[in-house]
Amino acid sequence: MISAAVNADRLWQTIMDMAEIGATSDGGSCRLALSPEDATARALLLTWCEPLGLRFEQDAIGNMFLRCEGTNAAAGVIALGSHLDTVPTGGRFDGVFGVLAALEVIRALHEVGLQTKASLELVNWTNEEGSRFKPAMMGSRVFARDMELGAALATTDDNGVSVARALRDSGQAGPLVPSPRGWSCWLEGHIEQGLVLETAGVDIGVVVGTVHARYFQLVITGEPSHAGATTMDRRRDSLAAAAEVILAVEQVGLAAEIGGRTSASWIQNLPNARGNVSNSTRLHCDVRHEDAERTKAMEADLRQAIGSIAARRCVRIDVDPYAVFDPVTFDPTLCGLLRSKAQARQFSTRDMIAAAGHDSVLVAALCPSAMLFVPSVDGISHNPKEYSTKEQLARGAQVLLDVVLALAGLPDD
């Protein structure tokens, strides 16, 4: 029987070619969702897919679907992919590996003339990072009906540009109504973004579940006043209060280690003018833990700290819990298949919990889903220094290919 194998050099080169779009001077990538750079990256993906004869469809939130038809319509559809958008200080591998590993799986099959019984669908999700538009995983949220399309389209970035306008300007508004596509299962390859695999010397992480995560927008309202004429005891400084809140967020996370995480990673300040005491400050923060009850306790601790800061500084702090991710357990059968196929290749494996958010969290509610991690050198991610070796990436893509073949089947099976 003809076998299929990924081409490590080809996979690596596609990743490096994609990194040229939105390349930063320090070796990283900046392709914010629905920006001109994101649109160029999407166009390059389509160029690569054209020789493979894939059927391209796009929905109204910009999610891209590229289908390789199988020989048996009744055999279902195996979907796999990730995202091409990055954070402003992104690297070359986060999200991109999942999309281009899916492309390499289809390329490897096409190269040896193998057509599976089940159809294969490569997916690129819109605005996974949430750096330009909140919340993160917007495309998969709308797809999974976790967020209304209208609400997503009305969301604006920091410059007041709506998702609807960004879709139009980038040419990424498709005709399909976002909705589940009847997939048999979903697979996502990803870099780990942490140190677990590298520290343990393990090749493949089988992601068996995710943490519980709760995201908040805080609006701190003080009182505008003159920075020189207003004595310190009379000030109601929203920015100074925000500084305390940020440190409180950090303290909650430190107290919840090793399973807990917190961050306060976005801030907007008004009037943001020299000579003015700040009177309105917005920031986003989150709390996460492997245990759902611990996450709720972390939220309670944070709210208590926020209340104390507001009372002491005579400011108002409104807390909007704009997104919640309950812990997700990925499909045990798919996880077992990832594990067994990796071990059949003599790759070492380790079961893992994902601490970061991923589109797979949303898709898991629609169909059996699973994720695969490959090591990240020094555990660095969302950083231009983010790196995984050619060999590490190829191992992950090969396991995905082996699993796809096992699931999708060949006509003579």
Secondary structure as a PSIPRED ss2 file (coil, helix, strand):
# PSIPRED VFORMAT (PSIPRED V4.0)

   1 M C   1.000  0.000  0.000
   2 I C   1.000  0.000  0.000
   3 S C   1.000  0.000  0.000
   4 A C   1.000  0.000  0.000
   5 A C   1.000  0.000  0.000
   6 V C   1.000  0.000  0.000
   7 N C   1.000  0.000  0.000
   8 A H   0.000  1.000  0.000
   9 D H   0.000  1.000  0.000
  10 R H   0.000  1.000  0.000
  11 L H   0.000  1.000  0.000
  12 W H   0.000  1.000  0.000
  13 Q H   0.000  1.000  0.000
  14 T H   0.000  1.000  0.000
  15 I H   0.000  1.000  0.000
  16 M H   0.000  1.000  0.000
  17 D H   0.000  1.000  0.000
  18 M H   0.000  1.000  0.000
  19 A H   0.000  1.000  0.000
  20 E C   1.000  0.000  0.000
  21 I C   1.000  0.000  0.000
  22 G C   1.000  0.000  0.000
  23 A E   0.000  0.000  1.000
  24 T C   1.000  0.000  0.000
  25 S C   1.000  0.000  0.000
  26 D C   1.000  0.000  0.000
  27 G C   1.000  0.000  0.000
  28 G C   1.000  0.000  0.000
  29 S E   0.000  0.000  1.000
  30 C C   1.000  0.000  0.000
  31 R C   1.000  0.000  0.000
  32 L C   1.000  0.000  0.000
  33 A C   1.000  0.000  0.000
  34 L C   1.000  0.000  0.000
  35 S C   1.000  0.000  0.000
  36 P H   0.000  1.000  0.000
  37 E H   0.000  1.000  0.000
  38 D H   0.000  1.000  0.000
  39 A H   0.000  1.000  0.000
  40 T H   0.000  1.000  0.000
  41 A H   0.000  1.000  0.000
  42 R H   0.000  1.000  0.000
  43 A H   0.000  1.000  0.000
  44 L H   0.000  1.000  0.000
  45 L H   0.000  1.000  0.000
  46 L H   0.000  1.000  0.000
  47 T H   0.000  1.000  0.000
  48 W H   0.000  1.000  0.000
  49 C H   0.000  1.000  0.000
  50 E H   0.000  1.000  0.000
  51 P H   0.000  1.000  0.000
  52 L H   0.000  1.000  0.000
  53 G C   1.000  0.000  0.000
  54 L C   1.000  0.000  0.000
  55 R E   0.000  0.000  1.000
  56 F E   0.000  0.000  1.000
  57 E E   0.000  0.000  1.000
  58 Q E   0.000  0.000  1.000
  59 D E   0.000  0.000  1.000
  60 A C   1.000  0.000  0.000
  61 I C   1.000  0.000  0.000
  62 G C   1.000  0.000  0.000
  63 N C   1.000  0.000  0.000
  64 M E   0.000  0.000  1.000
  65 F E   0.000  0.000  1.000
  66 L E   0.000  0.000  1.000
  67 R E   0.000  0.000  1.000
  68 C E   0.000  0.000  1.000
  69 E C   1.000  0.000  0.000
  70 G C   1.000  0.000  0.000
  71 T C   1.000  0.000  0.000
  72 N C   1.000  0.000  0.000
  73 A H   0.000  1.000  0.000
  74 A H   0.000  1.000  0.000
  75 A H   0.000  1.000  0.000
  76 G C   1.000  0.000  0.000
  77 V E   0.000  0.000  1.000
  78 I E   0.000  0.000  1.000
  79 A E   0.000  0.000  1.000
  80 L E   0.000  0.000  1.000
  81 G E   0.000  0.000  1.000
  82 S E   0.000  0.000  1.000
  83 H E   0.000  0.000  1.000
  84 L C   1.000  0.000  0.000
  85 D C   1.000  0.000  0.000
  86 T C   1.000  0.000  0.000
  87 V C   1.000  0.000  0.000
  88 P C   1.000  0.000  0.000
  89 T C   1.000  0.000  0.000
  90 G E   0.000  0.000  1.000
  91 G C   1.000  0.000  0.000
  92 R C   1.000  0.000  0.000
  93 F C   1.000  0.000  0.000
  94 D C   1.000  0.000  0.000
  95 G C   1.000  0.000  0.000
  96 V H   0.000  1.000  0.000
  97 F H   0.000  1.000  0.000
  98 G H   0.000  1.000  0.000
  99 V H   0.000  1.000  0.000
 100 L H   0.000  1.000  0.000
 101 A H   0.000  1.000  0.000
 102 A H   0.000  1.000  0.000
 103 L H   0.000  1.000  0.000
 104 E H   0.000  1.000  0.000
 105 V H   0.000  1.000  0.000
 106 I H   0.000  1.000  0.000
 107 R H   0.000  1.000  0.000
 108 A H   0.000  1.000  0.000
 109 L H   0.000  1.000  0.000
 110 H H   0.000  1.000  0.000
 111 E H   0.000  1.000  0.000
 112 V C   1.000  0.000  0.000
 113 G C   1.000  0.000  0.000
 114 L C   1.000  0.000  0.000
 115 Q C   1.000  0.000  0.000
 116 T C   1.000  0.000  0.000
 117 K C   1.000  0.000  0.000
 118 A C   1.000  0.000  0.000
 119 S E   0.000  0.000  1.000
 120 L E   0.000  0.000  1.000
 121 E E   0.000  0.000  1.000
 122 L E   0.000  0.000  1.000
 123 V E   0.000  0.000  1.000
 124 N E   0.000  0.000  1.000
 125 W E   0.000  0.000  1.000
 126 T C   1.000  0.000  0.000
 127 N C   1.000  0.000  0.000
 128 E C   1.000  0.000  0.000
 129 E C   1.000  0.000  0.000
 130 G C   1.000  0.000  0.000
 131 S C   1.000  0.000  0.000
 132 R C   1.000  0.000  0.000
 133 F C   1.000  0.000  0.000
 134 K C   1.000  0.000  0.000
 135 P C   1.000  0.000  0.000
 136 A C   1.000  0.000  0.000
 137 M C   1.000  0.000  0.000
 138 M H   0.000  1.000  0.000
 139 G H   0.000  1.000  0.000
 140 S H   0.000  1.000  0.000
 141 R H   0.000  1.000  0.000
 142 V H   0.000  1.000  0.000
 143 F H   0.000  1.000  0.000
 144 A C   1.000  0.000  0.000
 145 R C   1.000  0.000  0.000
 146 D C   1.000  0.000  0.000
 147 M C   1.000  0.000  0.000
 148 E C   1.000  0.000  0.000
 149 L H   0.000  1.000  0.000
 150 G H   0.000  1.000  0.000
 151 A H   0.000  1.000  0.000
 152 A H   0.000  1.000  0.000
 153 L H   0.000  1.000  0.000
 154 A H   0.000  1.000  0.000
 155 T C   1.000  0.000  0.000
 156 T E   0.000  0.000  1.000
 157 D C   1.000  0.000  0.000
 158 D C   1.000  0.000  0.000
 159 N C   1.000  0.000  0.000
 160 G C   1.000  0.000  0.000
 161 V C   1.000  0.000  0.000
 162 S E   0.000  0.000  1.000
 163 V H   0.000  1.000  0.000
 164 A H   0.000  1.000  0.000
 165 R H   0.000  1.000  0.000
 166 A H   0.000  1.000  0.000
 167 L H   0.000  1.000  0.000
 168 R H   0.000  1.000  0.000
 169 D H   0.000  1.000  0.000
 170 S H   0.000  1.000  0.000
 171 G C   1.000  0.000  0.000
 172 Q C   1.000  0.000  0.000
 173 A C   1.000  0.000  0.000
 174 G C   1.000  0.000  0.000
 175 P C   1.000  0.000  0.000
 176 L E   0.000  0.000  1.000
 177 V C   1.000  0.000  0.000
 178 P C   1.000  0.000  0.000
 179 S C   1.000  0.000  0.000
 180 P C   1.000  0.000  0.000
 181 R C   1.000  0.000  0.000
 182 G C   1.000  0.000  0.000
 183 W C   1.000  0.000  0.000
 184 S C   1.000  0.000  0.000
 185 C E   0.000  0.000  1.000
 186 W E   0.000  0.000  1.000
 187 L E   0.000  0.000  1.000
 188 E E   0.000  0.000  1.000
 189 G E   0.000  0.000  1.000
 190 H E   0.000  0.000  1.000
 191 I E   0.000  0.000  1.000
 192 E C   1.000  0.000  0.000
 193 Q C   1.000  0.000  0.000
 194 G C   1.000  0.000  0.000
 195 L C   1.000  0.000  0.000
 196 V H   0.000  1.000  0.000
 197 L H   0.000  1.000  0.000
 198 E H   0.000  1.000  0.000
 199 T H   0.000  1.000  0.000
 200 A H   0.000  1.000  0.000
 201 G C   1.000  0.000  0.000
 202 V C   1.000  0.000  0.000
 203 D C   1.000  0.000  0.000
 204 I E   0.000  0.000  1.000
 205 G E   0.000  0.000  1.000
 206 V E   0.000  0.000  1.000
 207 V E   0.000  0.000  1.000
 208 V E   0.000  0.000  1.000
 209 G E   0.000  0.000  1.000
 210 T E   0.000  0.000  1.000
 211 V C   1.000  0.000  0.000
 212 H E   0.000  0.000  1.000
 213 A E   0.000  0.000  1.000
 214 R E   0.000  0.000  1.000
 215 Y E   0.000  0.000  1.000
 216 F E   0.000  0.000  1.000
 217 Q E   0.000  0.000  1.000
 218 L E   0.000  0.000  1.000
 219 V E   0.000  0.000  1.000
 220 I E   0.000  0.000  1.000
 221 T E   0.000  0.000  1.000
 222 G C   1.000  0.000  0.000
 223 E C   1.000  0.000  0.000
 224 P C   1.000  0.000  0.000
 225 S E   0.000  0.000  1.000
 226 H E   0.000  0.000  1.000
 227 A C   1.000  0.000  0.000
 228 G C   1.000  0.000  0.000
 229 A C   1.000  0.000  0.000
 230 T C   1.000  0.000  0.000
 231 T C   1.000  0.000  0.000
 232 M H   0.000  1.000  0.000
 233 D H   0.000  1.000  0.000
 234 R H   0.000  1.000  0.000
 235 R C   1.000  0.000  0.000
 236 R C   1.000  0.000  0.000
 237 D C   1.000  0.000  0.000
 238 S H   0.000  1.000  0.000
 239 L H   0.000  1.000  0.000
 240 A H   0.000  1.000  0.000
 241 A H   0.000  1.000  0.000
 242 A H   0.000  1.000  0.000
 243 A H   0.000  1.000  0.000
 244 E H   0.000  1.000  0.000
 245 V H   0.000  1.000  0.000
 246 I H   0.000  1.000  0.000
 247 L H   0.000  1.000  0.000
 248 A H   0.000  1.000  0.000
 249 V H   0.000  1.000  0.000
 250 E H   0.000  1.000  0.000
 251 Q H   0.000  1.000  0.000
 252 V H   0.000  1.000  0.000
 253 G H   0.000  1.000  0.000
 254 L H   0.000  1.000  0.000
 255 A H   0.000  1.000  0.000
 256 A C   1.000  0.000  0.000
 257 E C   1.000  0.000  0.000
 258 I C   1.000  0.000  0.000
 259 G C   1.000  0.000  0.000
 260 G E   0.000  0.000  1.000
 261 R E   0.000  0.000  1.000
 262 T E   0.000  0.000  1.000
 263 S E   0.000  0.000  1.000
 264 A E   0.000  0.000  1.000
 265 S E   0.000  0.000  1.000
 266 W E   0.000  0.000  1.000
 267 I E   0.000  0.000  1.000
 268 Q E   0.000  0.000  1.000
 269 N E   0.000  0.000  1.000
 270 L E   0.000  0.000  1.000
 271 P C   1.000  0.000  0.000
 272 N C   1.000  0.000  0.000
 273 A C   1.000  0.000  0.000
 274 R C   1.000  0.000  0.000
 275 G C   1.000  0.000  0.000
 276 N E   0.000  0.000  1.000
 277 V E   0.000  0.000  1.000
 278 S C   1.000  0.000  0.000
 279 N C   1.000  0.000  0.000
 280 S E   0.000  0.000  1.000
 281 T E   0.000  0.000  1.000
 282 R E   0.000  0.000  1.000
 283 L E   0.000  0.000  1.000
 284 H E   0.000  0.000  1.000
 285 C E   0.000  0.000  1.000
 286 D E   0.000  0.000  1.000
 287 V E   0.000  0.000  1.000
 288 R E   0.000  0.000  1.000
 289 H E   0.000  0.000  1.000
 290 E C   1.000  0.000  0.000
 291 D C   1.000  0.000  0.000
 292 A H   0.000  1.000  0.000
 293 E H   0.000  1.000  0.000
 294 R H   0.000  1.000  0.000
 295 T H   0.000  1.000  0.000
 296 K H   0.000  1.000  0.000
 297 A H   0.000  1.000  0.000
 298 M H   0.000  1.000  0.000
 299 E H   0.000  1.000  0.000
 300 A H   0.000  1.000  0.000
 301 D H   0.000  1.000  0.000
 302 L H   0.000  1.000  0.000
 303 R H   0.000  1.000  0.000
 304 Q H   0.000  1.000  0.000
 305 A H   0.000  1.000  0.000
 306 I H   0.000  1.000  0.000
 307 G H   0.000  1.000  0.000
 308 S H   0.000  1.000  0.000
 309 I H   0.000  1.000  0.000
 310 A H   0.000  1.000  0.000
 311 A H   0.000  1.000  0.000
 312 R H   0.000  1.000  0.000
 313 R H   0.000  1.000  0.000
 314 C C   1.000  0.000  0.000
 315 V C   1.000  0.000  0.000
 316 R E   0.000  0.000  1.000
 317 I E   0.000  0.000  1.000
 318 D E   0.000  0.000  1.000
 319 V E   0.000  0.000  1.000
 320 D E   0.000  0.000  1.000
 321 P E   0.000  0.000  1.000
 322 Y E   0.000  0.000  1.000
 323 A E   0.000  0.000  1.000
 324 V E   0.000  0.000  1.000
 325 F E   0.000  0.000  1.000
 326 D C   1.000  0.000  0.000
 327 P C   1.000  0.000  0.000
 328 V C   1.000  0.000  0.000
 329 T E   0.000  0.000  1.000
 330 F C   1.000  0.000  0.000
 331 D C   1.000  0.000  0.000
 332 P H   0.000  1.000  0.000
 333 T H   0.000  1.000  0.000
 334 L H   0.000  1.000  0.000
 335 C H   0.000  1.000  0.000
 336 G H   0.000  1.000  0.000
 337 L H   0.000  1.000  0.000
 338 L H   0.000  1.000  0.000
 339 R H   0.000  1.000  0.000
 340 S H   0.000  1.000  0.000
 341 K H   0.000  1.000  0.000
 342 A H   0.000  1.000  0.000
 343 Q H   0.000  1.000  0.000
 344 A H   0.000  1.000  0.000
 345 R C   1.000  0.000  0.000
 346 Q C   1.000  0.000  0.000
 347 F C   1.000  0.000  0.000
 348 S C   1.000  0.000  0.000
 349 T E   0.000  0.000  1.000
 350 R E   0.000  0.000  1.000
 351 D E   0.000  0.000  1.000
 352 M E   0.000  0.000  1.000
 353 I E   0.000  0.000  1.000
 354 A E   0.000  0.000  1.000
 355 A C   1.000  0.000  0.000
 356 A C   1.000  0.000  0.000
 357 G C   1.000  0.000  0.000
 358 H C   1.000  0.000  0.000
 359 D H   0.000  1.000  0.000
 360 S H   0.000  1.000  0.000
 361 V H   0.000  1.000  0.000
 362 L H   0.000  1.000  0.000
 363 V H   0.000  1.000  0.000
 364 A C   1.000  0.000  0.000
 365 A C   1.000  0.000  0.000
 366 L C   1.000  0.000  0.000
 367 C C   1.000  0.000  0.000
 368 P C   1.000  0.000  0.000
 369 S E   0.000  0.000  1.000
 370 A E   0.000  0.000  1.000
 371 M E   0.000  0.000  1.000
 372 L E   0.000  0.000  1.000
 373 F E   0.000  0.000  1.000
 374 V E   0.000  0.000  1.000
 375 P C   1.000  0.000  0.000
 376 S C   1.000  0.000  0.000
 377 V H   0.000  1.000  0.000
 378 D H   0.000  1.000  0.000
 379 G H   0.000  1.000  0.000
 380 I C   1.000  0.000  0.000
 381 S C   1.000  0.000  0.000
 382 H C   1.000  0.000  0.000
 383 N C   1.000  0.000  0.000
 384 P C   1.000  0.000  0.000
 385 K C   1.000  0.000  0.000
 386 E C   1.000  0.000  0.000
 387 Y C   1.000  0.000  0.000
 388 S C   1.000  0.000  0.000
 389 T C   1.000  0.000  0.000
 390 K H   0.000  1.000  0.000
 391 E H   0.000  1.000  0.000
 392 Q H   0.000  1.000  0.000
 393 L H   0.000  1.000  0.000
 394 A H   0.000  1.000  0.000
 395 R H   0.000  1.000  0.000
 396 G H   0.000  1.000  0.000
 397 A H   0.000  1.000  0.000
 398 Q H   0.000  1.000  0.000
 399 V H   0.000  1.000  0.000
 400 L H   0.000  1.000  0.000
 401 L H   0.000  1.000  0.000
 402 D H   0.000  1.000  0.000
 403 V H   0.000  1.000  0.000
 404 V H   0.000  1.000  0.000
 405 L H   0.000  1.000  0.000
 406 A H   0.000  1.000  0.000
 407 L H   0.000  1.000  0.000
 408 A H   0.000  1.000  0.000
 409 G C   1.000  0.000  0.000
 410 L C   1.000  0.000  0.000
 411 P C   1.000  0.000  0.000
 412 D C   1.000  0.000  0.000
 413 D C   1.000  0.000  0.000
